[in-house]
């Protein structure tokens, strides 16, 4: 939702009822919005609009909603603002509640070091105290507010604070101080900027300041000054722009002329003001103008009309529960209505006592609010201190526990590294032993081959050669049949000799002490697995691989991974076929083991020791391992290791 809705010309042109209906529709539409700063600011503006349209209950409801949202969002600034808005909604109907929420808003703004808003909350508290008749406390609060507001660039707030300070001093009958602050208020009005809205405000503030200043002149019997001040502002514009101000000026001007002794025509001011008050429903203004007219009739000796006007004024004042006004009217009635003077005097005393008691209760009530708030703050401070100690203790305990865990982990890692190194060393030693064993076996094999070759060559061959020679000699016989038969045997012996010579040559080989056959080792491993299970294993290797150039640890790791993988296939895979291949790809060895077994869920299956061992071995040679397994479609293990030193 967008708060700019409230600034549109369409909205501004609506009457109050249309605005309220529109605002109600926005409440229903906005109920699903997420709790972010934009939405909370919109709700603040919505509450404000309800407030300006005199819908205080709805303003309170929205303010309470935004307060809860702000608490959930841990937004302290918005919480303070919501307290202020709730206070505004209670300002007319429940002043003590308003004071309580302003107090809470002030405390939070102090925590946030928001000086302007501290001053603003102090002013609002002073405003409530003034209308509760607690002028001394109100004056003290305004004085504190001015300390903050003087430093801010808000002319309107400063005007309001100076004006309220003047009103407090007026009620306390400290008229020089009252005049001083009212003149200060009037002096800053020109500092308002000259926008259209502020031109209107300047006019109204000027009228209000003039009325306030003239009231002080009236209290000090300076009626000429009152008349001069009020006649300057009593214009047709005033009647149109500020009807209530017009009624006040008319009544005050008539009253000052009456006190000055200018009796003729004075009643017209009061009657005009009363008529206008009735038409505009200005009940408080009507009370004052009826009182003024009653006082006028006392002067012109029209007792009956005076009593009538004063009784009407009294009834209305009692209806609105305006204690000070009731006292003024009773005092006048006691003077003019001699017959009932005693009754009015008793009532005056009763009202005075009641007002004194009410003011005392009011002072105690607001002092109690201040005290209870400070008590809650003190309790919160104690609780906060306890929580701080608990938090620090908890953090220290957690830190100590973490240190122990880290120490044990480092110690465990150190042991694991030492174990891994020892395991690698042992495997290299085993590999060297295998290598040595295979070389010795080959040497023995070659020695035996050479021995057999020599035996064939030196013994058997010589004997065959001798026999052939003898048969050749015997072949000199002239008997044709014997000669042909002997030739056949000679050829046969020569053929046998050639075969033995070939075998002897094939057996002969040169022994390379440095040669180690890695491929036969892998082939034997594959052959062994073929003999112990139902799976048919096959093995392929790229002939271009120079195994002598490959690090021993890489060869050991490949051998162990093949060994572990084939064992897993035999035990778990239920595969029919499994292929193992080693190939060369861009200076990397690629080991690929693939079966057509039942497969397994790589993510869900708890890894056993075998699979963990494979992964640990891969880490030692900094290789890349990929395992792909699909249920009932088999498993593929792919290892990619760099050739050369690690």
BELRAFEN-V971122 format. One record per pair of residues at least 24 apart in sequence whose ideal C-beta (glycine too) atoms are under 7 Angstrom apart, sorted by the first residue. I is the first residue (numbers start at 0). J is the second residue. If there is no record, write none. Layout:
[[I | J] [I | J]]
This chain:
[[0 | 25] [0 | 29] [0 | 32] [0 | 38] [0 | 41] [2 | 40] [2 | 41] [2 | 44] [5 | 44] [5 | 48] [15 | 52] [18 | 48] [18 | 52] [19 | 52] [19 | 54] [22 | 48] [22 | 49] [34 | 68] [34 | 71] [34 | 72] [39 | 65] [39 | 68] [39 | 69] [39 | 77] [43 | 80] [43 | 84] [46 | 84] [50 | 87] [50 | 88] [55 | 88] [55 | 91] [55 | 92] [58 | 88] [59 | 85] [59 | 88] [62 | 88] [75 | 107] [75 | 111] [76 | 111] [78 | 107] [79 | 104] [79 | 107] [79 | 108] [79 | 111] [79 | 116] [82 | 107] [83 | 120] [86 | 123] [94 | 127] [94 | 131] [95 | 364] [95 | 368] [97 | 127] [98 | 124] [98 | 127] [98 | 365] [98 | 368] [99 | 368] [102 | 368] [102 | 369] [102 | 372] [106 | 372] [106 | 376] [114 | 147] [114 | 150] [115 | 147] [115 | 151] [115 | 153] [117 | 147] [118 | 144] [118 | 147] [118 | 148] [118 | 151] [119 | 156] [122 | 156] [122 | 159] [122 | 160] [125 | 163] [126 | 163] [128 | 365] [129 | 163] [129 | 166] [129 | 167] [131 | 361] [132 | 358] [132 | 361] [133 | 358] [133 | 361] [133 | 362] [133 | 365] [134 | 167] [134 | 170] [134 | 171] [135 | 171] [136 | 362] [136 | 365] [137 | 167] [138 | 164] [138 | 167] [138 | 168] [141 | 167] [154 | 187] [154 | 190] [154 | 191] [157 | 187] [158 | 184] [158 | 187] [158 | 188] [158 | 204] [162 | 211] [165 | 211] [166 | 211] [169 | 214] [169 | 215] [169 | 218] [174 | 215] [174 | 218] [174 | 219] [177 | 215] [178 | 212] [178 | 215] [181 | 208] [181 | 211] [181 | 212] [181 | 215] [182 | 212] [184 | 208] [185 | 212] [202 | 240] [203 | 241] [206 | 232] [206 | 237] [206 | 241] [206 | 244] [210 | 244] [210 | 247] [210 | 248] [210 | 251] [213 | 251] [217 | 251] [217 | 255] [222 | 255] [222 | 258] [222 | 259] [225 | 251] [225 | 255] [226 | 252] [226 | 255] [226 | 256] [226 | 259] [242 | 275] [242 | 279] [243 | 281] [243 | 284] [245 | 275] [246 | 272] [246 | 275] [246 | 276] [246 | 281] [246 | 284] [247 | 284] [250 | 284] [250 | 287] [250 | 288] [250 | 291] [253 | 291] [254 | 291] [257 | 295] [257 | 298] [262 | 298] [262 | 299] [265 | 295] [266 | 292] [266 | 295] [269 | 295] [282 | 315] [282 | 319] [283 | 319] [285 | 315] [286 | 312] [286 | 315] [286 | 316] [286 | 321] [286 | 324] [290 | 327] [290 | 328] [293 | 331] [294 | 331] [297 | 335] [302 | 335] [305 | 335] [306 | 332] [306 | 335] [306 | 336] [322 | 350] [322 | 354] [325 | 350] [326 | 350] [326 | 351] [423 | 552] [423 | 619] [426 | 555] [427 | 551] [427 | 552] [427 | 555] [430 | 551] [430 | 555] [433 | 520] [434 | 515] [437 | 515] [437 | 516] [438 | 515] [442 | 510] [445 | 508] [445 | 510] [448 | 506] [448 | 508] [449 | 506] [449 | 507] [451 | 506] [452 | 503] [452 | 506] [452 | 507] [455 | 499] [455 | 502] [455 | 503] [456 | 503] [459 | 499] [460 | 496] [460 | 499] [460 | 500] [463 | 492] [463 | 495] [463 | 496] [464 | 496] [466 | 492] [467 | 492] [467 | 493] [517 | 546] [517 | 554] [520 | 558] [521 | 558] [521 | 561] [524 | 561] [524 | 562] [525 | 579] [528 | 565] [528 | 569] [531 | 569] [532 | 569] [534 | 568] [534 | 569] [534 | 574] [534 | 575] [534 | 576] [534 | 577] [535 | 575] [535 | 576] [536 | 565] [536 | 577] [536 | 579] [537 | 578] [538 | 579] [539 | 580] [540 | 581] [541 | 581] [541 | 582] [541 | 583] [543 | 583] [544 | 581] [544 | 583] [548 | 642] [549 | 642] [550 | 643] [550 | 644] [550 | 645] [552 | 619] [552 | 620] [552 | 645] [553 | 588] [553 | 620] [553 | 640] [556 | 616] [556 | 619] [556 | 620] [557 | 590] [559 | 616] [560 | 590] [560 | 613] [560 | 616] [560 | 638] [561 | 592] [563 | 609] [563 | 612] [563 | 613] [564 | 592] [564 | 636] [567 | 609] [568 | 594] [568 | 596] [572 | 596] [572 | 597] [572 | 634] [573 | 597] [574 | 633] [586 | 641] [586 | 642] [587 | 639] [587 | 640] [587 | 641] [587 | 642] [588 | 640] [588 | 642] [589 | 639] [590 | 638] [591 | 637] [592 | 636] [593 | 633] [593 | 635] [594 | 633] [594 | 634] [595 | 633] [596 | 633] [596 | 634] [597 | 631] [598 | 628] [598 | 629] [598 | 630] [598 | 631] [598 | 632] [598 | 633] [598 | 634] [599 | 628] [601 | 626] [601 | 628] [620 | 645] [621 | 645]]
